[in-house]
Amino acid sequence: MKQRSEPAAMPAVNEVASLRSLFPPLTIIRLLIAWLVVAVFAIWGKQWLSEPFDSTIAVLCFLALFATIIMASFGVVGEADHLAHQLGEPYGTLILTLSIVSIEVILIASVLLGPGEFPTIGRDAIFSVMMIILNLVTGLCLLAGGLRYREQEYNAQGAVTYLSLITVLTGLALVLPNYVSGTGEFNFVQAVAFSAITIAVYGLFLWMQIGGYSRLFIQPKSGDMTVLASEAQMLAEKDAAPAALDKRAILIRSVILIAMILPIVLLAHDLAILIDYGIETVNAPVALGGVLIAIIVFTPESITAVKAALNNEMQRAINLCLGAFVSTVGLTVPAVLIIGLVMNKTVTMGISGVETILFLLTIALTAFSFIGQKTSPVQGILHLALFAVFSVLLFSS
């Protein structure tokens, strides 16, 4: 009887994710470190971060906070990705996108509402995300993938769709303000209207992307530039029977996701104080704060995109890079404008003339890189060169 009962118990063990798979050692370590840092700064943070600052302590605190928030960001992306696979669409995409963008909004809001005056932090963060994602990360993907596979194929229709959204939404958010206001700001009516338009456009795009037009973002067969509707229907029918939902696993991963986001929320204000102090102390450009936020938010996705290119999954790399920036503009811009209105804070969105030129060059180069049938490492070199120009101008203009 004992021998018969053991096989009967095996399916139950396999059907439900074990606690060990839900709480791997890396997840436990991340949670412990993140909440330990939260506790330490809750006890001694006011003492360390009050004026007059001790430069050595300030540097150590910044390194600890920066590393902790990046580590927690990796955890957030990891848990959101697990939930995305488990829940399927549209909820999976929404959770993954909102988790990433929420980190960016939290950090921008912390600086915007912090002790210093940084009316351009939203603009700087979004523009920095653009230069990092569309030039540095895209360049690395094109170069690394090209050197390994010479040329890589992708879905041209999806790439053009991403580029169209990026051009319109980013132009409205970062360029138009310079022509409706001499200070690069939207008035109340414009801020509300453009926030609503941006959310509506992004919402419709997301609905189409995860619905009837998902074929535009699927890797086509070798030699093709697109995925036909009939092919997409066959793929949908093939995957029509999703695995049964493990409600316990979903609940536990949701709790872990929240537990990873909360340390970022609690530590963001302290990091904002140190960013403010550091920029003033070393007389660094104000835009450096936006670059730091962009690095924190998109490092996990950037690494994933480069790995995808090295695995000859260029369509996935494009979805990660271009899709990440579309989400940034579609959700972060309205959030920043609304925070400014609610908290009565000045929000400057218009970029400078030099940045406008970099914006146009980036859009044009990205379009040339993804309107053909195959990628080339030459474009990767050009993207990296453009990012190098941005880096030089950041510290010398």
C-alpha positions in Angstrom: 0.0 0.0 0.0 2.8 2.4 0.8 4.4 1.8 -2.6 1.1 2.6 -4.4 0.4 5.8 -2.4 3.8 7.4 -3.3 3.2 7.7 -7.1 -0.3 9.1 -6.4 1.2 12.0 -4.5 3.7 13.0 -7.2 1.3 14.8 -9.5 0.1 17.0 -6.7 3.7 18.0 -6.0 4.4 18.7 -9.6 1.1 20.7 -10.2 1.7 23.3 -7.6 5.0 25.3 -7.4 7.0 24.4 -4.3 7.9 27.0 -1.8 11.6 26.5 -2.8 10.9 27.4 -6.4 8.9 30.5 -5.3 11.5 31.6 -2.7 14.9 30.8 -4.4 18.0 31.8 -2.4 18.6 34.8 -4.5 15.1 36.2 -3.9 15.5 35.7 -0.1 18.9 37.4 -0.1 17.5 40.4 -2.1 14.6 40.8 0.3 16.8 40.5 3.4 19.4 43.0 2.1 16.8 45.5 0.9 14.8 45.5 4.1 18.0 45.6 6.2 19.0 48.7 4.4 15.6 50.2 4.9 15.8 49.5 8.6 19.3 51.0 8.9 18.3 54.2 7.2 15.1 54.4 9.2 17.2 54.4 12.4 20.3 56.4 11.3 19.2 58.1 8.1 18.2 61.5 9.5 21.6 61.7 11.3 23.6 60.8 8.2 21.6 62.9 5.8 21.2 66.1 7.8 23.2 69.2 7.1 26.1 69.8 7.3 26.9 66.6 5.3 30.0 64.6 5.9 31.3 63.9 2.4 32.6 60.4 3.2 29.4 59.3 4.8 27.4 60.8 2.0 29.3 58.9 -0.6 29.0 55.6 1.3 25.2 56.2 1.8 24.8 57.0 -1.9 26.6 53.8 -3.0 24.6 51.7 -0.5 21.2 53.2 -1.6 22.1 53.1 -5.3 23.2 49.4 -5.2 20.2 48.4 -3.0 17.7 50.1 -5.4 19.2 48.5 -8.5 19.3 45.1 -6.7 15.6 45.5 -5.8 14.8 46.6 -9.4 16.2 43.3 -10.7 14.0 41.5 -8.2 10.9 43.5 -9.3 11.5 42.8 -13.0 12.1 39.1 -12.2 8.9 38.6 -10.2 6.9 40.7 -12.7 8.2 38.5 -15.5 7.2 35.3 -13.6 3.7 36.8 -13.1 3.5 37.8 -16.8 4.2 34.2 -17.9 1.7 32.8 -15.4 -1.2 35.1 -16.0 -0.8 35.5 -19.7 -2.1 38.5 -21.7 -3.2 41.2 -21.2 -2.5 41.1 -17.4 1.1 39.8 -17.8 2.1 42.7 -20.0 0.4 45.2 -17.8 2.0 44.0 -14.6 5.5 43.9 -16.2 5.1 47.4 -17.7 3.6 49.0 -14.7 6.2 47.5 -12.3 9.1 49.0 -14.3 7.5 52.4 -14.9 6.4 52.6 -11.3 10.0 52.5 -10.2 10.8 55.3 -12.6 7.9 57.4 -11.4 8.8 56.9 -7.8 12.4 58.0 -8.3 11.4 61.0 -10.4 8.7 62.1 -7.9 11.2 61.7 -5.0 13.6 64.1 -6.7 10.8 66.5 -7.9 9.3 66.7 -4.4 12.7 66.6 -2.6 14.4 69.5 -0.8 16.0 70.9 -3.9 14.3 72.5 -6.9 14.6 70.2 -9.9 11.8 71.2 -12.3 13.6 69.4 -15.2 14.1 66.0 -13.6 11.2 64.4 -15.5 12.4 65.7 -18.8 16.0 64.8 -18.0 15.1 61.2 -16.9 12.9 60.6 -20.0 15.5 62.0 -22.4 18.3 60.0 -20.7 16.2 56.8 -21.0 15.9 57.6 -24.7 19.6 58.0 -25.2 20.5 55.0 -23.1 17.8 52.6 -24.6 17.8 53.8 -28.2 21.5 54.3 -28.6 23.6 52.5 -25.9 21.5 49.4 -25.5 20.2 49.2 -29.0 23.8 49.8 -30.3 25.1 47.0 -28.1 22.4 44.6 -29.3 23.0 45.4 -33.0 26.8 45.2 -32.6 26.9 42.1 -30.4 24.3 40.2 -32.4 25.9 41.3 -35.7 29.3 40.2 -34.7 28.0 36.7 -33.7 25.4 36.2 -36.5 26.5 38.8 -39.1 22.8 39.8 -39.8 19.7 39.3 -37.8 16.0 39.3 -38.9 13.0 40.9 -37.2 9.4 41.9 -37.8 9.6 45.2 -39.8 5.9 46.1 -39.2 6.3 46.0 -35.4 9.5 48.1 -35.5 7.8 50.8 -37.6 4.9 50.8 -35.2 7.2 51.4 -32.3 9.1 54.1 -34.1 5.8 55.9 -35.1 4.7 56.0 -31.4 8.2 57.1 -30.2 8.3 59.9 -32.7 4.8 61.3 -32.0 4.7 60.8 -28.2 8.3 62.0 -27.5 7.9 64.9 -29.8 4.7 66.0 -28.0 6.3 65.6 -24.6 9.8 67.0 -25.1 9.8 69.3 -28.2 6.3 70.8 -28.4 6.6 72.5 -24.9 9.3 74.8 -26.3 6.8 76.2 -28.9 3.8 76.6 -26.7 5.7 78.3 -23.9 8.9 80.2 -23.8 9.9 78.3 -20.6 9.2 74.8 -22.0 6.2 74.2 -19.7 2.6 73.3 -20.4 -0.1 75.3 -18.8 -2.9 73.6 -16.8 -5.2 72.9 -19.7 -2.4 71.7 -22.0 -0.9 69.4 -19.3 -4.3 67.8 -18.6 -5.1 67.5 -22.3 -1.8 66.1 -23.4 -1.7 63.7 -20.5 -5.1 62.3 -21.5 -4.1 62.1 -25.2 -0.8 60.3 -24.3 -2.6 57.8 -22.0 -5.3 57.2 -24.6 -2.8 56.6 -27.4 -0.6 54.3 -25.3 -3.7 52.4 -24.0 -5.0 51.8 -27.5 -1.6 50.7 -28.6 -1.2 48.2 -25.7 -4.7 46.8 -26.4 -3.8 46.3 -30.1 -0.4 44.9 -29.2 -1.8 42.2 -26.9 -4.9 41.6 -29.0 -5.5 41.3 -32.7 -2.2 42.9 -33.8 0.2 40.8 -31.7 1.5 39.3 -34.9 3.4 42.6 -35.6 5.6 41.9 -32.6 6.4 38.2 -33.3 9.6 36.9 -34.8 8.9 36.1 -38.5 10.1 33.1 -40.4 13.6 33.3 -41.9 13.4 35.4 -45.1 10.2 37.1 -44.2 9.7 40.7 -42.9 6.2 40.1 -41.4 4.0 37.5 -39.8 0.8 37.0 -41.8 -2.6 37.0 -40.1 -3.1 33.3 -41.0 0.2 32.4 -39.5 -0.7 34.3 -36.3 -4.0 32.5 -36.1 -2.3 29.1 -36.3 0.1 30.1 -33.5 -2.8 31.3 -31.4 -4.7 28.0 -31.9 -1.6 26.1 -31.1 -1.2 27.9 -27.8 -4.9 28.1 -27.1 -4.8 25.8 -24.0 -3.0 27.7 -21.3 -1.7 25.9 -18.2 -4.0 25.9 -15.2 -3.4 28.9 -13.0 -1.6 28.2 -9.7 -3.4 30.7 -7.5 -1.1 30.1 -4.6 2.0 30.8 -6.7 0.4 34.0 -8.1 -0.5 35.3 -4.6 3.0 34.6 -3.3 4.7 36.2 -6.2 2.4 39.2 -6.0 3.4 39.6 -2.3 7.1 39.3 -3.2 6.7 41.8 -6.0 5.2 44.3 -3.5 7.9 43.5 -1.0 10.5 44.3 -3.6 8.9 47.6 -4.7 8.4 48.9 -1.1 12.1 49.3 -0.3 12.5 51.4 -3.5 9.6 53.6 -2.3 11.1 54.0 1.2 14.7 54.6 0.1 13.9 56.9 -2.9 13.6 60.0 -0.8 17.0 59.5 0.8 18.6 58.9 -2.6 17.0 62.1 -3.9 18.6 64.0 -1.0 22.0 62.6 -1.9 21.6 63.3 -5.6 20.7 66.9 -4.8 23.7 67.2 -2.5 26.1 65.5 -4.9 25.1 67.6 -7.9 25.5 70.9 -5.9 28.8 69.8 -4.3 30.7 68.7 -7.5 28.8 71.3 -9.7 27.6 68.4 -11.9 25.0 69.0 -14.6 21.4 68.8 -13.3 20.7 66.3 -16.1 23.0 63.8 -14.3 20.1 63.0 -11.9 18.0 61.9 -14.8 20.8 59.7 -16.1 21.1 58.0 -12.7 17.3 57.3 -12.6 17.5 55.9 -16.2 20.4 53.6 -15.2 18.5 52.3 -12.1 15.3 51.6 -13.9 16.4 50.1 -17.2 19.6 48.1 -16.2 17.7 44.8 -15.8 15.8 45.1 -19.1 19.0 46.3 -20.9 20.9 43.2 -19.8 18.0 41.0 -20.9 17.9 42.7 -24.3 21.6 42.2 -25.0 21.3 38.5 -24.0 18.4 38.2 -26.4 20.5 39.6 -29.3 23.3 37.2 -28.4 20.8 34.4 -28.6 19.7 35.5 -32.1 16.4 36.7 -30.7 16.4 40.2 -32.3 12.7 40.6 -32.2 12.7 40.1 -28.5 15.5 42.6 -28.1 13.5 45.1 -30.2 10.4 44.5 -28.1 12.4 45.1 -24.9 14.3 48.2 -26.2 11.7 50.1 -28.2 8.8 48.8 -26.1 10.5 49.9 -22.9 10.8 53.5 -24.2 7.3 53.6 -25.6 6.1 52.6 -22.1 8.3 55.3 -20.5 6.8 58.0 -22.6 3.2 56.7 -22.5 3.0 56.4 -18.8 5.8 58.5 -17.2 5.1 61.7 -19.0 1.4 61.8 -17.8 2.5 60.8 -14.3 5.1 63.6 -14.0 2.7 66.2 -15.4 -0.1 65.1 -13.0 2.3 65.1 -10.0 3.3 68.6 -10.9 -0.3 69.8 -11.1 -1.4 68.1 -7.8 1.7 69.2 -5.8 1.8 72.6 -7.4 5.4 72.0 -8.6 6.9 73.5 -11.7 7.6 70.8 -14.4 9.7 71.8 -17.3 9.4 69.4 -20.2 11.0 71.2 -23.2 14.5 70.0 -24.1 17.3 72.3 -25.2 18.3 73.0 -28.8 21.2 70.6 -28.6 19.1 67.9 -27.1 16.5 68.5 -29.9 19.2 67.8 -32.5 20.2 64.6 -30.6 16.5 63.6 -30.5 16.1 64.0 -34.2 19.4 62.2 -35.0 18.3 59.3 -32.7 14.9 59.0 -34.3 16.4 59.1 -37.8 19.1 56.6 -37.0 16.7 54.2 -35.3 14.4 54.4 -38.3 17.2 53.6 -40.7 18.3 50.7 -38.5 14.9 49.1 -38.4 13.1 49.8 -41.7 15.1 47.2 -43.6 14.8 43.4 -43.4 18.0 42.6 -41.4 20.1 44.4 -38.9 23.7 45.3 -39.4 26.6 45.8 -36.9 27.4 49.1 -38.7 24.2 50.6 -37.3 25.2 49.4 -33.9 28.5 51.3 -34.1 26.6 54.5 -35.2 24.2 54.2 -32.2 27.1 53.8 -29.8 28.8 56.8 -31.4 25.7 58.9 -30.9 25.5 57.8 -27.2 29.2 58.9 -26.9 28.3 62.3 -28.2 25.5 62.6 -25.7 27.9 61.6 -22.9 30.4 64.3 -23.9 27.8 67.0 -24.2 26.3 66.0 -20.8 29.5 67.2 -19.0 30.8 69.9 -21.4 27.8 71.9 -22.5 
